[in-house]
Amino acid sequence: MKKLLSLITICMITTLCISINSSAATFGDNLTYDKVSNAEIATKTNQFFQEGTIHITNKQEIKEYQESMGLKYDPDVIEIYRHIDVPNENAMIQTLYFGDDYCIKNKKVTRKTDKSNVLRQYKRPAGKVKISESVSISNTFSASGGVTSKILNAQLGYNVTKTNKFSISWSNTYKYPVTIKIYPIYSITTGEVWEKDLFFDDHVGNFTAKKAIGDDIVVKQRKTKK
């Protein structure tokens, strides 16, 4: 049916040019919700997930941080160092042509530290602690129906299976032994992929895409046996 509509449209291109131009404008209007700005993301997330680097040592802010993670307050956590870098997050790659053109509907973007994935763990004695290395964090996605990585690459503007490298350069001095854990931070996008038609769009499937955008260093006081 979709191909037939395309053929009819091509055959009647001269008489329907005005209608086609009107439809194209409508398609453009429908795509505006695919573009999520950094300001919109910041509005939907709390202060701990904005782009850039933050260093948290205040106990109250550490408590708020843990609550934002959905975690129970741990008084042994004494420091958090977080860096988020989101290059070209809003880039879109779209090629409009009949019979095989997609869009995303009901798109939602959140940012989250994956506490179930410990990238690095260190146990250090009292004194100066220095970390200088790089970590690799992979983008991942899951999808239903006919949603492929190729479709998501084009619609989200980045490679949904790429591995990103993040440099960690950080040091501090402690009066007691510490345990340091490094976690990945993701920008998580969910939504529905639709294939656009002249009159009625077709639902292709749903997806969840996790883009690696940074790392989270959590320092915890390590209690030793007396």
C-alpha positions as CSV (number, residue, x, y, z in Angstrom):
1,M,0.0,0.0,0.0
2,K,2.8,2.3,0.9
3,K,4.7,1.8,-2.4
4,L,1.4,2.2,-4.3
5,L,0.9,5.6,-2.6
6,S,4.4,6.6,-3.6
7,L,3.9,5.7,-7.2
8,I,0.6,7.6,-7.3
9,T,2.3,10.6,-5.8
10,I,5.1,10.5,-8.4
11,C,2.7,10.1,-11.3
12,M,0.6,13.1,-10.1
13,I,3.6,15.2,-9.1
14,T,2.5,18.1,-11.3
15,T,-1.0,18.4,-10.1
16,L,-0.1,17.6,-6.4
17,C,2.9,19.8,-6.1
18,I,1.1,22.2,-3.7
19,S,-0.2,19.3,-1.6
20,I,3.3,17.7,-1.4
21,N,4.9,21.0,-0.3
22,S,2.3,21.3,2.4
23,S,2.9,17.7,3.5
24,A,6.6,18.3,3.6
25,A,6.1,21.2,5.9
26,T,4.0,19.1,8.1
27,F,6.7,16.4,8.2
28,G,9.2,19.1,9.3
29,D,6.9,20.3,12.0
30,N,6.4,16.7,13.3
31,L,10.2,16.3,13.6
32,T,10.8,19.2,16.0
33,Y,10.3,17.0,19.0
34,D,13.4,14.9,17.9
35,K,15.7,17.7,18.8
36,V,16.5,17.9,22.5
37,S,18.8,20.8,23.5
38,N,21.2,20.8,26.4
39,A,19.0,23.3,28.1
40,E,16.0,21.0,27.9
41,I,18.0,18.1,29.2
42,A,19.3,20.2,32.1
43,T,15.7,21.2,32.9
44,K,14.6,17.5,33.1
45,T,17.6,16.4,35.2
46,N,19.0,17.7,38.4
47,Q,22.2,19.7,39.0
48,F,24.4,16.6,39.2
49,F,23.8,15.7,35.5
50,Q,24.6,18.9,33.7
51,E,27.4,18.9,31.3
52,G,30.9,19.7,32.6
53,T,32.9,18.8,35.7
54,I,31.7,18.9,39.3
55,H,33.5,18.1,42.5
56,I,31.4,17.3,45.6
57,T,32.7,17.2,49.1
58,N,29.9,18.8,51.1
59,K,28.0,16.1,53.1
60,Q,24.6,17.6,52.3
61,E,25.4,17.7,48.6
62,I,26.7,14.1,48.7
63,K,23.5,13.1,50.4
64,E,21.5,14.8,47.6
65,Y,23.6,13.1,45.0
66,Q,23.0,9.7,46.5
67,E,19.3,10.4,46.6
68,S,19.3,11.4,43.0
69,M,20.8,8.0,42.3
70,G,17.9,6.3,44.2
71,L,20.5,5.2,46.8
72,K,20.4,5.1,50.6
73,Y,22.6,7.7,52.2
74,D,26.1,6.4,52.9
75,P,28.0,8.6,55.3
76,D,31.3,6.9,54.4
77,V,31.2,8.5,50.9
78,I,33.4,11.6,51.3
79,E,34.0,12.8,47.8
80,I,32.5,12.6,44.3
81,Y,34.2,13.8,41.1
82,R,32.1,13.7,38.0
83,H,32.8,14.7,34.4
84,I,30.2,14.8,31.6
85,D,31.1,15.5,28.0
86,V,28.4,15.3,25.3
87,P,29.8,16.0,21.8
88,N,27.2,16.5,19.1
89,E,24.4,15.1,21.2
90,N,21.7,16.8,19.2
91,A,23.1,16.0,15.7
92,M,20.4,14.6,13.3
93,I,21.0,12.7,10.1
94,Q,17.9,12.7,8.0
95,T,17.3,11.8,4.3
96,L,13.8,12.4,3.1
97,Y,12.6,10.0,0.4
98,F,9.4,8.1,-0.2
99,G,8.8,4.7,1.2
100,D,11.8,4.5,3.6
101,D,11.9,7.5,5.9
102,Y,11.8,7.4,9.7
103,C,11.1,9.6,12.6
104,I,11.1,9.2,16.4
105,K,8.0,9.9,18.5
106,N,7.6,10.0,22.3
107,K,11.3,10.6,22.7
108,K,12.6,10.9,26.3
109,V,16.2,11.7,27.3
110,T,17.6,11.1,30.8
111,R,21.1,10.9,32.3
112,K,22.1,8.2,34.8
113,T,25.2,6.8,36.5
114,D,25.2,3.0,36.1
115,K,26.1,1.9,39.6
116,S,25.9,-1.8,38.6
117,N,29.0,-1.3,36.3
118,V,32.2,-0.7,38.2
119,L,34.8,0.4,35.6
120,R,37.7,0.6,38.0
121,Q,38.2,0.1,41.7
122,Y,41.2,1.1,43.8
123,K,42.0,0.6,47.5
124,R,44.6,3.1,48.7
125,P,46.2,3.8,52.1
126,A,46.2,7.2,53.8
127,G,48.2,9.8,51.9
128,K,48.2,11.2,48.4
129,V,46.1,9.4,45.8
130,K,46.6,10.0,42.1
131,I,44.8,8.5,39.2
132,S,45.7,9.1,35.6
133,E,44.4,6.8,32.9
134,S,41.7,6.3,30.3
135,V,38.6,4.2,30.4
136,S,36.6,2.8,27.5
137,I,32.8,2.9,27.7
138,S,30.6,1.4,25.0
139,N,27.3,2.8,23.7
140,T,24.6,0.2,23.7
141,F,21.0,-0.2,22.5
142,S,18.0,-2.6,22.7
143,A,15.1,-2.5,20.3
144,S,11.9,-4.3,19.2
145,G,10.3,-4.9,15.9
146,G,12.3,-3.7,12.9
147,V,14.4,-1.1,14.6
148,T,18.0,-1.5,13.6
149,S,21.3,0.2,14.6
150,K,21.4,1.8,11.2
151,I,18.0,3.5,11.7
152,L,19.0,4.7,15.2
153,N,22.4,6.0,14.0
154,A,20.6,8.2,11.6
155,Q,17.9,9.4,13.9
156,L,20.0,10.0,17.0
157,G,23.0,11.4,15.2
158,Y,25.7,9.1,16.7
159,N,26.9,5.5,16.5
160,V,24.8,3.5,19.0
161,T,27.4,0.7,19.3
162,K,30.6,2.8,19.3
163,T,33.1,2.6,22.2
164,N,34.1,6.0,23.6
165,K,37.3,6.7,25.6
166,F,37.4,9.1,28.6
167,S,40.6,10.4,30.2
168,I,40.7,10.4,34.0
169,S,43.2,12.7,35.7
170,W,42.6,13.3,39.4
171,S,44.4,13.4,42.7
172,N,43.8,14.2,46.4
173,T,45.2,13.6,49.8
174,Y,43.4,11.7,52.6
175,K,44.1,11.2,56.3
176,Y,42.6,7.7,56.2
177,P,42.5,4.7,53.8
178,V,40.0,5.0,50.9
179,T,38.2,2.9,48.3
180,I,37.7,4.6,44.9
181,K,35.2,3.3,42.4
182,I,34.6,4.6,38.8
183,Y,31.3,4.3,37.2
184,P,30.0,5.1,33.6
185,I,27.5,7.9,33.0
186,Y,25.0,7.4,30.2
187,S,22.6,9.6,28.3
188,I,19.6,7.3,27.9
189,T,17.2,7.8,25.1
190,T,13.9,6.0,24.8
191,G,11.2,6.3,22.1
192,E,9.2,4.9,19.2
193,V,10.5,4.6,15.6
194,W,7.9,5.3,13.0
195,E,8.2,5.0,9.2
196,K,6.6,8.0,7.6
197,D,3.9,7.6,4.9
198,L,2.0,10.2,3.0
199,F,-1.2,9.7,5.0
200,F,-0.5,7.3,8.0
201,D,2.8,6.6,9.7
202,D,3.7,3.0,10.5
203,H,5.0,1.9,13.9
204,V,8.3,0.0,13.4
205,G,9.2,-0.6,17.1
206,N,10.5,0.8,20.3
207,F,14.1,1.3,21.5
208,T,16.4,2.2,24.4
209,A,19.8,3.7,23.5
210,K,22.5,4.3,26.1
211,K,25.2,6.8,25.0
212,A,28.4,6.9,27.2
213,I,28.9,10.6,28.1
214,G,31.3,10.5,31.1
215,D,32.5,9.0,34.3
216,D,31.7,9.2,38.0
217,I,34.4,8.8,40.6
218,V,33.2,8.0,44.1
219,V,35.6,8.1,47.1
220,K,34.6,6.2,50.2
221,Q,36.4,6.1,53.5
222,R,37.7,2.6,54.1
223,K,37.4,1.4,57.7
224,T,40.3,-0.8,58.9
225,K,40.4,-3.3,61.7
226,K,41.9,-2.0,64.8
